[in-house]
Amino acid sequence: MKEIGGYFGLEQLISNEYYKDLIPLNIGRNALLYLFKARGINKIYIPYYLDGSVSDMCSRNGYNFEYYNIDTEFMPIFNKTLADDEYLYIVNCYGQLTKRKVLNLKRQFVQIILDNTQAFFQKPVAGVDIIYICNKYFGVPDGAYLFTDTKLDEELEVDVSGGRMTHILGRYEGTASDYYSYFTRNNQSFRTEPLKYMSRLTHNILGAIDYERVRHIRNENYAYLEREFGAQNKLKLVVPDGAFAYPFYMENGIEIRKVLAQKKIYIPILWPNVLTDSPEAEASIEHDYAKNILPLPCDQRYGIEDMEYIARYMKNVFLF
């Protein structure tokens, strides 16, 4: 029975999600699980340059996977012929895979899945299954969108996200360090979270975001960092739309992170598992990139003054 009266909950915000027509699911790894079930996939090939969420999902659900390497431009090095129940999982690292590159990969391998975790604003490409993850770009506890032309013939529950909001609400009025344990606990809980539709709460928040403002700020901040660091950056970058972060390659990345942290500039190793899982360890591109690419933040939380602070400090300390 519907409750009437009592105290107020969160208001119903405007409904203006960026991807209204895509399949809204609870988390990114479950968007991939959806595709496994809907397409009858038995095995995928995944890059070494990736966190453990995909391999963990496959192992937990009895699917097969095999690793492959990438080249210096984040493109797959892959020369196998895919069986009917096999797919190539491609990560769009830092939004560096343009639409043209994606279409070429589709023509070459046909059965591909594109991970756009780091390219939220890169629009879907017809005929390509694409996964977008919301909490990598916005202040939501979970959420993923799936672009696909296949349909899963299975009833799914709607997720409930209220218990995952502590770190988001805490950081809004406090500091990230005070609530970091809640953040990590939240991420760990995703390992066992079943496939569900996106929660009403996450839908509600995503519907109220000013996406054009977010895209503009990210583009402006990225452009500033490219002007400041482009000449020293080993990576020759494609300028993405609504950048995830500015990937700045510097030798001794591990030590540089420690120095930056002293000034409260926190630069993560996005996929620390790569430092132990990649083939031939330190000789691999994956190991080198995981260690030495600094994903400098350029998102909507920051402005040009923040970018100036990062650039000034790095130039003063690292003498370039």
N, C-alpha and C positions, 0 to 999 in steps of 0.2 A: 504494500500500500504506500502511496506517495505521501511523504511528510509535508504538512502545511503549517507554517508559523515557525517560531523559534528564531535562533540567531542566524545571521547572514554568513554565507560561505563566500568563496571567491566569486567575483562578478563574472558573468558571461561577457567576454571581451568580443571585439569585432572579429568576424570570421573572414580572414584574408590571407590564407596560407599561400606560400609561394608555389607549391606543387599540389594544387587542389585535385588534380585528376589522376595522380599516381596512387599506388596501393600503400596506405599508411600502416606501418607495422611497429612493433615495440622496440626492437633493437636491430643493429646492422647485421649481426651474425645470423639472426633469424630471418632477415630478408634473403640471405643466401640459402638458408634451410628451406624457405618457401620455394625457391627455384629448384633445388634438388628434388623436392617432392613433386612439383608441378611438371617439370620437364623429364623426370625419370633419370636424373643424373646419377651415375655411380661413382665417378671419379673426376677430380679437378686437378689441374696443375697450377700451383701457386708460387709466387716469387719468394725467394729467401728474404727479400727486403720488405718485410711485413711483420706485424706483431703476431702473437700466437692465437688470436681469437678464431681465425678461420680453421687452422689445423685442429684446434681444440674442439670446435663445433663438429668437424668431420669425424674425429675420433669418438666423440660422445654419441654420435648418431650412426656409427657404423659405415661411414663413407670412406672411400679411398682418396688419397692425395699424394702428390709427388711435387718436389720443388724444382724450380728452374732459376736461372740467373738473369740479371738485367744488364744492359750496357750503360755507358756513362750518361745517356740521355733518358734513362729510366724505361727504355723500351725492352720488351722481352727478347731473350736469346732462346729461341725455341724452334726446333726443326722436326718434331715428331708429327705423325699423322693422327689426328684425333678419331677415336672410335665414336660410334653413334651416341654412346652414353657418357662421353667425356667432354669436358669444357676447359677452356683456358681462362683463368682468373687473372685479370690485368688491373693493376693499381695505377690510378692517375695521380702519381706523386706530385704534389705541389701544383696541380693543374697544368702540368707540362705536356700532356697529351692533347693536342688540338683536335678539333672535329675531323680534320683531314687525316690525321694519324689514326684516329679511332676507326674511320671508314676503311682505311688501308688494312688495319688489323682485322676488321670484319671480313673483308674480301679474302684475305690470306688464310684465316683460320676458321671462319664461319661461326663456330660455336664458342663465343666469347662472353664473359661477364665482366663488366667494367665497374670497378670500385671508385666512386666519386666522393669518397669521404673527404678528400682535400680539394674538392672542386664543386662545392654546392651550387654555385651559380652557372655552371656549365650545363646548358640545356640538354635534354635527352636527344639521342641519335636514333632515328627510326631503325628498328630491327635489332637493336643491341639492348640486352638486359643490363640495367644500370641501378646501382645501389647508392643512395645518399643517406648520410647519418647526421642527424640534427644536432646532437649535443656536442659535436666537434666545432660547430659554428655559432651556436646560440645558447642562452642560459636556460636550457631545458634539461630535465633529468635523464631523458632517453629519447626514443623516437627515430624512425627511419622511413624513407620513402623508397618504393621499388617501382621502376619503370620496366614493364614487360608486357608482351602480348599473349602470355599464357595465364591460365587461371587455375588455381588450386581448388579442387573439389573436396573441400574439407571445412567444417564449421570451426571458426576460431573465436575464442573469448576476446573481450576487450581488456587490455591491461589496466592496472591501477597504479598510479605514480606518486600518490601523496606521500608515501613513506620514503621517497627518494629525493625529497626537496631540501633536506637540512643543509647540505653544503651550498646550495644555490642561494637560499634565503640568508644563510649565515654570511656568505661573502658579500651579499648586497649591503648589509649593514655592518659588517666586520671585515676581517682580513682572510685571505685564502689560506694562510698558514694555520689559522685557528680551526679551520674546518676541513683540512686536507684529509684527515683520517676518515671523515664521512664520505668524501669524494672517492677515495680508494675502495672503501667498503661497498659503495654503490657500484663501482665498476666490477668488483669481484662477484657481486650478486648476479651479474649478467651471464656468467658461465652456465648457470643452471636454470635460467629463465626460459620457460617454454615459448614456442611460437604463438604470438597473439597479435591482435590489432593494436594500433597506437591508442594510448589512454586518452580519455576526454580532457584531462588536465593538460597534457602535452599539446593536444590539438588546440586548446583554448589559448595557450601562451603563443604558440606558433602563428595563430591567426591574428595576433595583435602586433607583430613585429613590423617595423618600418624597413622593409627589405631594400628599398632604393637607397635609403640613408646608409644602411649597413654596407651595401655594395660600394657606394661612393667613398665612404671612409676607408674601407679596405684598399680600394684602388689608389686613393690619394697617398695613404701611408706607404704602400708598396712602392709607388713611384718615387717617393722621397728616398727610401732606403736603397733603391736601385741607383739613383743618382749618386748617393754617398758611397756605396760599396761596389757598384757594378764593375769598376775598373780592376778591383782586387779580387773579385769573385771568380773562382775557378769554373763555376757553373755558368754557362751561357744560356740565359733563361728566355723562355717564351713568357710574355707578360699575360698572366691569367686575369679573368674578370672576377672580381670579388675574391681576392687572394686569400688562401688559408694562412700562410705565413710567408716571410721572405727567407728563402733557403740560401744562407751565406756559408760557403765552404771555406773553412780555415783549418790549417794544420794545427794539431794539438787541441782538438775540439773539447776533449774531456777536461783538460786543465783550464781552458778558457771559460767553460761553463762555471767552474768553481770560482774563478775571479769575478765573473759577472754576478754570481749569486750574492757576493759580499755587498754589492750595491742594490740588492733586491731586484735584479734583472734575472728572472728564472727562465732558463732555456733548457727544455727537456731533451733527453735522448728519446725520440718518439718510439723506437722499437728496440729496447735494450736487449731483447732476446737474440737479435741479429748478431750481437757481439760474441755470442757463444754458439749459435746455431749455424751460421753461414759456413760454407765449405772453405777449407784451406785457411780458415780464420783470417788473420791480418792481411793476407794476400788478396782477398776478394774485394770487389767493388762494393758489395753490400756492407762489409765490415767497415771499410773506409768511409762510406757515406753515413752510416749510422753514427759513427764516432765523430766525424768532422763537419757534417752539415749542421749548422746552427739555424734552427727554424725561428727566426726573429719574429716576435709578435707584431702584427700590423692590423689587428682586428678593430672592431667598432668600439671597444672600450677605451681606445687611445686616440690622441690627436697628433698633429705635427710636432708640438712641443715635446711629447714623449719620444717621438722618433728622433728629434734633435738630441735629446738627452742620451739615448742609446748610442747614436752615432758619435757624439762628442766624447763620451766616456771610452768607447772602443778605440777611437783614433788616438786618444791621449795615452791609453794604457798599452795598446799593441803597436803603436808607432808606425802607422801607415797613412 
